[in-house]
Amino acid sequence: MKKLLFMLIVAFLPVCGGFVVHGAINSNGGGYDFRVLQQLEEETISAAIKEKRIRNSDETRRKKSADDYLLDELTWQQANLSAMAVSIYQPTVAAGGVHSLALDDKGRVWAWGKASIGELGIGPVGSSMVRIPTQVTAVPGSPLNGKKIKNISAGGTHSLAVDRDGNTWVWGNNIAGQLGLGLDFLQIPQFLPVQLTGLNLTTP
């Protein structure tokens, strides 16, 4: 590549049949206008600055996208935790020997199956079996009527529940004292829920 030899011109110099006030000559005797060179230099610098701004913009956009993803993830987790905190009634089921219990999201208890020893908690029934879910917490005259339950469990022939205040309720077979009602009720089945005294399961 031929090296350009720049010389400052202080007088008028003919270039390509014309004149330039500020210029230079190359090794071939051709002329260059410094104003053209300066313009090319400015355009080159401008293009470099523009390219850098584009790269910075792309990096900022990628970082923002990652930050937005993390924010969305945290927002989802917080919303999920809040929903769990608000709804203390988690639907669940419990299986006994020959009966079943279910807890819905409104804190209501349902029971079905064998009912001969009070394991359903709906009182004495004409038939020894209840073939459809029956609401335990809606039996007229039952101590559990209208209560909101947050946990249930079923033994072989007896049942237990914990209400929203931490009180424990039991019903069904008590042949071995499994209801926890003491000697006065030993071997006496309970056809309606009975609250255990002296036991509260409220979380401190």
Backbone hydrogen bonds, N-H to C=O, Kabsch-Sander energy under -0.5 kcal/mol:
donor,donor_aa,acceptor,acceptor_aa,energy
5,L,3,K,-0.5
6,F,4,L,-0.8
9,I,23,G,-0.8
10,V,8,L,-0.6
13,L,20,V,-1.0
15,V,18,G,-2.0
18,G,15,V,-1.9
20,V,13,L,-1.2
23,G,21,V,-0.5
24,A,32,Y,-1.6
26,N,30,G,-2.4
29,G,26,N,-1.8
32,Y,24,A,-2.7
34,F,22,H,-0.9
34,F,32,Y,-0.6
36,V,33,D,-0.8
37,L,33,D,-2.0
38,Q,34,F,-3.0
39,Q,35,R,-1.9
40,L,36,V,-2.5
41,E,37,L,-2.4
42,E,38,Q,-2.4
43,E,39,Q,-2.4
44,T,40,L,-2.4
45,I,41,E,-2.4
46,S,42,E,-2.6
47,A,43,E,-2.4
48,A,44,T,-2.0
49,I,45,I,-2.5
50,K,46,S,-2.4
51,E,47,A,-2.3
52,K,48,A,-2.1
53,R,49,I,-2.3
54,I,50,K,-2.1
55,R,51,E,-2.2
56,N,52,K,-2.7
57,S,53,R,-2.4
58,D,54,I,-2.6
59,E,55,R,-2.4
60,T,56,N,-2.5
61,R,57,S,-2.5
62,R,58,D,-2.4
63,K,59,E,-2.4
64,K,60,T,-2.8
65,S,61,R,-2.4
66,A,62,R,-2.2
67,D,63,K,-2.7
68,D,64,K,-2.8
69,Y,65,S,-2.0
70,L,66,A,-2.3
71,L,67,D,-2.5
72,D,68,D,-2.8
73,E,69,Y,-2.5
74,L,70,L,-2.6
75,T,71,L,-2.6
76,W,72,D,-2.5
77,Q,73,E,-2.3
78,Q,74,L,-2.7
79,A,75,T,-2.4
80,N,76,W,-2.4
81,L,77,Q,-2.6
82,S,78,Q,-2.5
83,A,79,A,-2.3
84,M,80,N,-1.9
85,A,81,L,-2.2
86,V,82,S,-2.2
87,S,83,A,-2.2
88,I,86,V,-1.0
90,Q,88,I,-1.1
92,T,103,L,-1.7
94,A,101,L,-2.3
96,G,99,H,-3.3
97,G,155,G,-0.7
97,G,156,G,-1.6
98,V,156,G,-0.8
100,S,112,W,-2.8
101,L,94,A,-2.9
102,A,110,W,-2.2
103,L,92,T,-3.2
104,D,108,R,-2.3
107,G,104,D,-1.6
110,W,102,A,-2.9
111,A,134,T,-2.4
112,W,100,S,-1.8
113,G,130,V,-3.0
114,K,98,V,-2.8
115,A,128,S,-3.4
116,S,128,S,-0.6
118,G,115,A,-0.9
121,G,118,G,-1.1
123,G,191,F,-2.6
130,V,113,G,-2.9
131,R,129,M,-0.5
134,T,111,A,-2.3
136,V,109,V,-2.6
136,V,134,T,-0.6
137,T,109,V,-1.0
138,A,135,Q,-0.9
139,V,136,V,-1.1
142,S,139,V,-2.2
145,N,142,S,-1.8
146,G,137,T,-2.5
147,K,144,L,-2.0
149,I,107,G,-2.7
149,I,147,K,-0.6
150,K,162,V,-2.8
151,N,162,V,-1.3
153,S,160,L,-2.2
155,G,158,H,-3.3
159,S,171,W,-2.9
160,L,153,S,-2.7
161,A,169,W,-2.2
162,V,151,N,-2.4
163,D,167,N,-2.4
164,R,148,K,-2.3
166,G,163,D,-2.1
168,T,199,L,-0.8
169,W,161,A,-3.2
170,V,194,V,-2.5
171,W,159,S,-1.8
172,G,190,Q,-2.9
173,N,157,T,-2.7
177,G,174,N,-1.4
180,G,177,G,-1.7
185,F,182,G,-1.1
186,L,183,L,-1.1
187,Q,174,N,-2.6
188,I,185,F,-2.2
190,Q,172,G,-2.4
191,F,189,P,-0.6
194,V,170,V,-2.7
196,L,168,T,-2.7
199,L,196,L,-0.6
201,L,166,G,-3.4
